[in-house]
Amino acid sequence: MTNSVVIQLEEFDSRVITASHSRPILVDFWADWCGPCRVLSPILEQLIREYAGVIGLAKLEVDAGDNMKLAGRYQVRGFPTVILFINGNEADRFSGAQSKVAIMAMIAKHLGPKH
């Protein structure tokens, strides 16, 4: 998995669950009509670049195809919701647009500070 990819329901297990055994994966559950999603997206992209391959980002548009099934599986109630997967399991999550500092703090709880 590259640093940031757009995924669909059919790819979720391989590109998120399996991939999270090699490195943590953030999954951005977003929608095109969602203003806070548009605010958060460039912040996530910048963080992923700064973490330089240590963590991956998968973007899942909930309104595309059968992707809403994943939102249901993970009880996503609002958008954006970002879930951190480590070793195949949900390790943490947040909802709504967050600051870069807040997201880095959440990641640091699981990985330690960014080098």
Beta strands, then each sheet from edge to edge (+ up, - down):
strand 1: 4-6
strand 2: 25-30
strand 3: 56-61
strand 4: 81-86
strand 5: 89-95
sheet 1: 1+ 3+ 2+ 4- 5+
end
